Amino acid sequence: MIILGILTDVASLFGNSEFRFFGTFGFTLPAIMSFVFTKPLVEYFGKKITWNRSALLVLACFIFSIIISFFPVLLIFEGIVPLLFAVSLGFIFGIRLIVLVAIADFRLKKMFPAAVTQSFFGTFVGYFYFGPDFLLLSVTTHILFGICVFLFLWLIERPLKKNFNISALNFINAFIAHNTDGSKALETFFREIGEEVYVPQVSLFFKREDKEDVIFTVPNLHPGPMGEIGGGNLPRILHDSLPGEAFVAHGCATHDFNLVSEDEVSKIADAVKKSALDVEYSEYAGKSMRFECGTVKTLVQTFGDSVLAISTRSPGMTEDLDYPIGLAIMAEGHKRFKNVAFVDAHNCMVDVVTSVLPASFTAYEYIRGALSAFEGCYDCGQDEFSIGVCRMELPFTRADGFGDLGIQTLVVETAGQRTAYVLFDGNNIHQGVREKIRAEVLRYVDECELMTSDSHVVNTMSGKNPVGLRVPPEDIIPYVIDSVKTAVKDLSPATAAASTGWCEGVVVFGSQRISQLASTVNAMLTYVAPLGVAILGVALVFSVIAYLILL
């Protein structure tokens, strides 16, 4: 800002302007004073803004003010400089007010003192350059732009207020606070628009002598929307809430079934624990078998009177399956099995796409593929079996696409066959990575499937951060192989039981809420720009009228 102020002064000298050193005193000095006062004034009302953001906002307004005020000076049209400078002050006041209510506090009256600082100091500089009448002109432009900003904010707030009874600016405040400070204020909004659901959750329970119990559970709820907000870290929280080693796989649920708060996870944990009571354990399991229907491949394995089924479309795109698809698959399976644990492997991402919806051809392939798998494995014999387990932490971060649980591996051995179930705590797997890792794992076991928990702690600003995108598969494979080998070494005789519990009254976003919210926001975005230009034009016209009247 200091350099730009000096350059502006130099340019005005070459242009023979009568306003000497106006760049330093008219722009740089007010900007620096505003930089000093913005952060304390914002924090006085209990909100936060960093020095860097304060400086960036001041610099942006500094540049706007120069462009509006001094462009005609360079063309030697100095007669209207007082008007243009007053307009620039009103304009940057409006810009600062909009930005501060968006990033700090949505309440206009609390952000007004911080918003007016830069234009306030600029007004007094204008007084010394242009005379007392400039004060009245500047106050007038401030009022005009303030009214326009109020009208603009009211109009963009109206759709969300009307449809969801939430404040768009307050929502933005909470979103920014989450990404900067880890605040969970967003959960308040989600709870306001949320609704209760009642969904089944199938769990497989494994017991071994002198070793910890193992649970393989499939929530039909979604680990979203992002970071630690809502159910973003559902897999880790549920894992820590259950006894023994818990595998939290990905069931059939879209973002409509995001938990509004991590507190809702306790209802899921209670349902799993309750369903574990009075179950009957079996010493027998069938061999794993793989079936195909079109693009869908399903791996199934029976445990007593229950079945575990895992479906994937890899190398085709795999995205969330809508809840009714899972219900239909479970209903088909119940014709032959008491409990049906159906897992969406969620293991192939190209880009963020829409979910798989009921009645689509892809949904048809999933349902028909699962039905074929249930029919194919139903009459196959079962033998005594063993399991081995490993959970391995990884040297990779959430930014790399890996959640807190790292890699979990379950190896099941029966009738001479070993099957490895590898679960990444992450949101999907980059296209082609599943095939590379699986090929290496099959050197040590007879069958294998890779899954992700769909944890959204790896997502903050973007929904695209799959395993293998930022860390090449060559760096991941050694850890996967180690986990499989460790699980094989851990093999010991086991018994299994399964149950279907009900997660009752879990508060989620609600059916179609995400679509409705996105549609409302998209509609808002279509008119925000033209509305802003129109309101700015009105403010400029009235500023000119005020100039003609006052000066």
ABEGO torsion letter per residue (X at the ends): XAAAAAAAAAAAAAAGBABBGAAAAAAAAAAAAAAAAAAAAAAAAGBBBBAAAAAAAAAAAAAAAAAAAAAAAAAGBAAAAAAAAAAAAAAAAAAAAAAAAAAABABAAAAAAAAAAAAAAAAAAAAAAAEAAAAAAAAAAAAAAAAAAAAAAAAAAAAAAAAAGBBAAAAAAAAAAAAAAGBAAAAAAAAAABBBBBBBBBBBBBBBBGBBBBBBBBBABBBOABEABEAAAAAAAAAAABBEBBBBBBBBBBAAABBABAAAAAAAAAAAAAAABGBBBBABBBBBBBBBBEABBBBBBBBEABBBBBBBAOABBBBBBBAAAAAAAAAAAAAABABBBBBBAGABBABBBBBBBBGBAAAAAAAAAAAAAAAAAAABBBBBBBBBBBBBBBABBAAAGBBAAEBBBBBBBBGGBBBBBBBBBBBEBBBGAAAAAAAAAAAABABBBBBBAGBAAABAABABBBBGAABBAAAAAAAAAAAAAAAAAABBBBBBBBBBBBBBGBBBAEBGAAAAAAAAAAAAAAAAAAAAAAAAAAAAAAAAAAAAAAX
